[in-house]
Amino acid sequence: MPEETTTVLGIGSDDSVKVWLNGELVHEHWEENGRGAVPDNDRVPVTFKKGMNHLVLKIQNGGGPWGFCCRLLEAEASGK
């Protein structure tokens, strides 16, 4: 990131998901009945630091096909 940026991640997962940003758990959704990977099912506010960031998603599949989607929905530079 060119500068510190506050944003919302739109996340979809088939089935459960955990998300870490720079080593910190920022989101967890456990799905007991299963769900399809629908864009923006989960909306997660996060702040990316200036420079390199590490975003890790772990998908837990309960059965059948699996998938995920993740995108920036809103971004605003913090000016710090």
Secondary structure, 3 states (H helix, E strand, C coil): CCCCEEEEEEEEEECEEEEEECCEEEEEECCCCCCCCCCCCEEEEEEECCCCCCEEEEEECCCCCCEEEEEEEEEEECCC
